[in-house]
Amino acid sequence: MCVESDGCEIEGCSSSDEVRTLSGSMSPGLKSNPDLHPCKPGQKFRAALLRCRSPAAAAGILSFGNVLNYMDRYTVAGVLLDIQRHYDVSDSGIGLLQTVFICSFMVAAPIFGYLGDRFNRKVILSCGIFFWSIVTLSSSFIGKEYYWLFVLSRGLVGIGESSYSSISPTIIGDLFTNNSRTMMLSVFYLAIPLGSGLGYILGSSAKVAAGDWHWALRVSPLLGITAGTLILLFVPEPKRGSADQMGGRIKTRTSWLCDMKALAKNRSYVFSSLASAAVSFATGAFGMWIPLYLARAQVVQKTVEPCTKEICSSTDSLIFGAITCVTGLLGVVIGAATTRLCRQKTERADPLVCAVSMLGSAIFICLIFVVAKKSIVGAYVCIFIGETLLFLNWAITADILMFVVIPTRRATAVAFQSFTSHLLGDAGSPYLIGLISDALQQSYATSALWRFLSLGYALMLCPFIIVLGGMFFLATALFFLDDRDKAEKHFFEVHHMKFENCKRNEEAASCVLVASL
């Protein structure tokens, strides 16, 4: 038998049961009391919802929302050739779509990080999802003479998705700890490649099924509204730092300026953020341009004809999306398992695994542009191996942040890392690659072969950036243990101060009591 907060009895509970209240605390089971009355139907429903708010369920819902975030982001890339033909824009013009999206995303990230460290996080998440869902649905009705408005809509979608990416990892960080947190963050960040791959598949499939690429933008909003509702109902709002050593006792608040100064002095955080920027640069450029690059490669090989129809072939987007889903799963699982194994050998395992995977990825990504002219199958093999190695570090990078940043500063840290990684990464890479490709095409006579080669030469910038990211992860390894120890020391210092203050308050209260007697 369980008791709700208003004194009603919930049927079907044993005397040892506990009910999670709306504040997140647990109320122990109580013995039967004649003063209790049966619960009304609405109260029973609310109690059932509260019992479903388990950490595992919350992590699953947040991961589902992250899948939708990235699926919506890359749905546009799945129908990129159709959009380019519909609005009649150049490579640099179509690359502007992703650049505007990421710019608005990164500008909004620090704002949501500040709010996430101070206000109810799940409400912010839900509002963000509802917002981008409505904007995405509305953008599917924009006419071909209003390309600027379509670009603007992608910027608004970026603001909505920014709230989710900045805040949701901190909720998982407060629900789990140690290896459990690594595993749950791995599942959460699996959504990046999985959602990206599903975005290509969804965009291509919806376009083919409806005979109109606009329908690619009308599926994910419905799923987004569903995810926002689930977050409001089933995701708890844990106390910040509740899963860490101090059990939620850290409640001190510092100013945003103080937080930023502390993060700037955190060398592991700075170098891992720069490494994340290198990953974002490569994934942003690849996600936007690789399907189009492979389509041009097949035209050069004369295996397909150039697209002149209203609806272009979506085979390359489907294959690339499927590869991204599989490599994302493999990368995250292999990354989590490898890190757990290497932690038994060295405490610097997290940044070292990221560095090795980045350097290995650069080799296979270089090979894509070597073999694509002769063999599409060979290019897909190189993409598979290169993406698997690149995706190894997604969850590990987030875990590094959780180790070296204190709980009350994590949402700000995640948001600012998102800001810098996008600013230096995929905010400019799609547009930059398109700009280089356009410049090369203008320098020489335009042909199918040169359009293919110019885009390939532009994409060759990515492997060099990836190598630079590997170097940043090696730098992170140098300072990782010191910064982790500083974060842990902060826990104990705050706890000791609170204990001393409590002790002094108790002594003062005792003196007052004696004086009054």
N, C-alpha and C positions, 0 to 999 in steps of 0.2 A: 504494500500500500504506500503510495506517494502523496505528497501534499503540495499543492500549488501555492503561489504567493498570496492568493486571496482567501486561503483557508478551505478550499474544496478538495475532496478526495478523488484521486485518479484511479479508476478501476484497472485491474490487471497488473498491479505492481506488487512485488514482494516487499517484505519489511526491510530488506537490506538494500533496496534500490535507492538511487540518487537521481535527482532531477537537476539539469543544468538550467539556471535562471537566465533571464535576459541579460544580466550583467556579466555572465560568463562564470559565476561562482557555482559551487555545487552544494545543494542542500541535502543533508543526509535523510535517510528514511526515518519516518516517525511511527510510533505505535498508534494503533487505532484510537481515535478520540470521538466520543459521542457528539461533540460539538461540531464535528466536520460534516459537511453536506456534500452530496454528489456533485461532480463537475457538470457544468452546462456543456452542450455540444461544442461551442466556440472555444471554451477553455480546454477541452480535451484535445482539440485540433492544435491549439497553441502548444500544449504540453508535448504532443507528438512531434511537432516541429523542433522543439528544443532538444528532444532526445536524439534527433537526427543530426545535430550539429557536432559531429565527431571531427577530430582533426583530419582524419583520412578523407572523409566526405568533403570537407572544406578544400583540401588540397586538390581533390579530383575536380571539383567545380571550378576552382581557380585555373587549373590546367586547361579545362575545356574552354574557358573564356579566353585564355591565351592562344589556343588553337584558332579560335574565331578571329582574334585580333590580327594574326598574321595571315590567315586565310583571306580576310577582306583586303589586306594590304597588297597581296600578290594576285588577286583575281584580275586586276587591271593588267598585270604583266602577262597573264594567260591569254588575253585578247589584244595584245599590244599592236600587232600588225593590223588588225581590224580598226582599232582606234586611229592609228596613223593614217590609214586610207580614208576613214570616215571624215576626219577633220582636216586632212591634206596638210600635214605638218612634216618637218624635217626630222632627222635623227636627234638633233639637239632640242628641238621643240617637244618631241615626245619624251625625251629624257627629263624635261622640266617637270613632268608630272610627279615623278618620284622625289625630285629635289625639293619641290614646294611642300610635298607631304612631310618629308623628313625635317625640313627647316621649321615648320610649325610644330612638329612633334618635339624637337629638341628645345625650342624656346619655351614651350609649355611645361616641359619635364621638371625644371627646378621649382616652378610654382606649385605643381602638384606634390613634389617632394616636401616642400615646406608645409603644405596643408596636411599631407599624410603623417607627418610627425606630431601633429597637434589636434587633428579632428578625426571624426569617425571615418575609418578608411573604407569600409564596405559601401557606405553611402556614396562616397566619391567615385568608387569603382563602378557602381551601378549607373550613376548619372552619366559617366563617361561612355559606357557601352550604349545606353539609350541614345545619346547624342550622335555618335558616329553611325549608328544604325539608321537613324532618320535621315542624316545627310547623305549617306551612301545610296539609300533608296531614292531620294530626291534627285541625285545626280544622274540617274539613269534616264531621266526625261529631258535632259538638256539638248537643245538642237545643235546641228553641225556648225551654225554661224556663231555660236557662243563658246568657242574653245576656252577662252579666258575664264568663263564661269565654271567650266568643268575643272580647270586647273585650280581655281579657288576652292571648289568643293573638296578636292583632295587635301588642300591645306586644312580645312575645317575638320575633316576626318582625322588628320594627324593630331589635332588637339585632343579629340575624344580618346583616341587610342593611347595617347601619352599618359593619361591618368592611370590607365591600367598597368602599363609596363613599369611605371615608377613606384607603385604602391603595393601591388599584389605579392611580389617576392618577400616583402617585409612581414606580411601576415603569416606566410609559410615559415619564415625564420623565427617567428614568435610561437609557432605551434609545435616545432620539432627542434631537436638538437643533435649534434655530433653526426654519426653515420646516417641516422634517420633523416636528418635535415638534408644531408648530401643526396640521399636517394630521392626525397620528395622534390628537391630543387631540380634534380636530373629529370624527373617526370615533367615538372613544370616547364623547363627549358627545352624539353623534347618538342614542345609545341611550336618552337621557332621553325625548325626545318619541316616538321609535320604539317603545320598550318600553312607554311609557304608552299609546300608541294600540293596540298589539297586546294590551295588557291588557284594554281595552274589548272588542276584537274576540274575544279568546279567551273572556272571561267570557260574553259574549252568545252566541257560537256553541256553546260547550260546554253552556250551559243549554238552548238550543233542541234540540240534538242528543240530549241525555240526558233532557230533560223535567224536569230537576231542577237548580236553581241550585247545589247543593252540588258538582256535578261541575266547576264553574268553578274550584274550588280544588284539583283533583286532577290537573291537567295540568302546570302550571309546576313542581311539586316534582320530577317525573321529569326534566325538562330541567335543573333546578338541580343534581341529583346528577351528571348528565352533565358539566355545565360545571365543577363542582368537581374531577372526575376529570381532565379535560383540563388544568386549571391545574396540578395536581400533576405531571403527566407532561411537559408541553410548555412551560411558562412558566419561564424562567430567573430567578435571583435576582441581578440586576446589582448591582455595587457602587454605593453611594449617591454620586451626583455623577459617575459614570463617563462620562456623555455630555457633560459640561460642559467648560469650558476647562481645568480642572485635571486632567482625565483620571482622576478617582477618587482623587486624592491627599488629598482632604479627609477625614480620619478622626477629627478631634477631636470629642469628645462634650461637650455642655453639659447642664446640668440642665434639667428641665422648666420650673422657675420662671424660669430664665434665658431659655429659648426664648420663654416667654409675655411676658416683659418686652420682648424684642426685637421681637416681633410687635406688641405694643401701641404701640410707637414707630414702627412702619412705617405711615406715613399712607396710602400707596397700598393696602396690605393691608386696613387698617381700613375705608376708604371703599368699596373694592370688595366687602368682606364685607357691609357695610350695603346696598349695591345688590343683592347676591345675595339678601339677606333680602326685599327688595321683590319680586323676581322669584318667590321661593318662596311669598310670601304670595298672589300672584295665581294662580300655577299650581296651588297646593294647593286654593284655593277653587274655581277653574274646573274642575279635574279631578274634584272631588267633586260639584259642583252643576250644571254646565251641562247635562248630559244630562237631569237631572230638570227643570230650568228649561224646556228646550225641549219636554219631554213635557207640562208644564203649559200651555205656550203653545199647543200644538195642541189641547188640551182647550178652552181659551178660544176658539180659532178654530172649534171644532166640527168639526174634520177627523178627530178620533179621539174615542172614548168613554173615560171614566175607567176605569182598570184595576180590575176586580173578580174577575179570574181568579187561579188559583194561580200561573201563569207569565205575567208581563206582557210587553208588546211590547219588543223590544230594538233596534228600528230606530234610535232616536236614539243609543244607545250605539255601534252599529256605524258610523254615519255620523261621529260625533264622533271615534271611534277612527281611522277612515281619514283624516280631516282632520288629526288630530294627527300621524300617521305622515308624511304628505306635507309638512306645514308644518315638521315637525322636520327632514326631509331638506333642504328648501329653505333653511330658516333657517341651519342649520349650514354648508351649502355656500356660500351667499351671504355669510355672516359671515366665513368663512375667506378667500374670494376678495376681499371688500371690504377686509378688514384688510391683506392682502398688498399690494393696490394702493395703499391709503392710506399704507402705511409708506414708500412712495417719495416721498410729499409731506411727511409729518410723522412724527416719532418718537413722537408721542403718539396714534398711530392707534388703538391697541387700546381705551383707555377712551373715546375720542371716538365711535367706531363704536357702542359699547355704549350711550352716552348718547342718540345720535340715534335708534337703533332703539327704545329704551324710550319716548321721548317720542312717536314715531310710533305705537307700539303702543297707547298710552293713548287716542288719538283713535278708533281703530277699535273698541276694546273698549267705549267709551262708546256707540258707535252700535248695538252689539248690543241693548242694552236699549231703544233707541228704535224699532227696526224689528221686534223679535221679536213684538210683539202683532199686527202686520199681515201680516208675511211671514217664514216660516221660512227660505225660500231666502235672503232678504236677510240674515237673522241668520247663516246659515252662511257667506256671503261675508265678512261682517265678522269672524267667528271665524277664517276662513282667513287674511286679511291680518293681523289682530291677532296671531295666534299665530306667524306667520312672522317678524314683526318682533321679537316677544318672544323667540323661540328663537335669534335671531341671536347673542346674547351668551353662550350656555352655554360653548362652547369657548374663546372669547376671554377670559372671566373666569378660567378655569383657566390660560391662557397668561400672563395678567398676574401671577398668583401665582408661576408658574415664573420669571418675569423678576426679581421683587423679593424673593424669599425664597431663601436659600442651600439647597443640596441636603440637608444633614443636618437641616434644620428643616422640610422640606416636608410630610412626613406629618402632623406636628403642626399645621402651618399649614392643610392641607386639612381636617383633622379639626375644628379650632376654627372654621374658616370654615363648615363644615357645621353645627356646633353653633349658631353665632350666626344663620345664615340660617334654620335651622329654628325656633330659639327665637323669633325676631322675625317669622318668616314663616309657613310652613304648619303649625307646631305648633298654632297657635291659630286660623288663618283658617277652616278648615272648620267648627269648632265655633262660632266667633264669627258666621259668616254664618247658620248654623242658629239660633243664639240670637236674633239680630236678627229673622229671619224669623218665629220662633215668637212673639216679643214683639209684632210688628206684627199677626200673625193674632189674637192675644188681645185686641188693642185695638179691633178692629172685627169685624163679623159675618163669620163664616167662609163663604167661597164659593169656587168654582173660580177666579173672576177675582181675588179678593183673595189666594188662596194663590199665584197666579202673580205678582201685583204685589209682594207682600211679599218674595218671594225675589229678585225683580229689584231692588227697592230695597236690599236687603241686599248684593247683589253689586256695586252701584254704588260701594261702597267701594274696590274693586280698582283702577279707573283712577287714583284719587288716590294710592294707594300706588305705582303704577307711575311716575307723574310724579316722586314723591319719589326713587325709585330712579334715575331719569335724572339728577337733581341730584347724587346721590352719585357717579355715574360721571363727571360733569363735575369734581367735586372731586378724584377720582382722577387725572384728566388733569393737574391742577396739580402734583402731587407725583410723578408716575410716573417721570420721567427721573432725578430725584434719588435715589429709592429704588432704581431699577435700577442706577445707578452705584455706590451703596453696596454692593449685593450683589456686583457684579463686583469691586469693590475688595477685598472680604473674601477672594475667591478668591486674589488676588495676594499679599495680606498673609500668609495662611496658608502659601502655597507658599514665600514668601521666608523665613519663620521656619523651615520644615522644611529648606530648603536651607542656612541658616546653621547650624542644629543639626547637620546631617549633616557640614558642612564642619569644624565644631569637633571632632566625634567622630573624623573622619579624621585631623585634626592631632594630637589626643591619642594616637591609636593609633600614629601615626608616631613620636612622642616616646618612647613606651613601648618600641617596637621598637629605637630607637637606644640607649636606656639599657641595654637588656638585652644589646646587643652590646658 
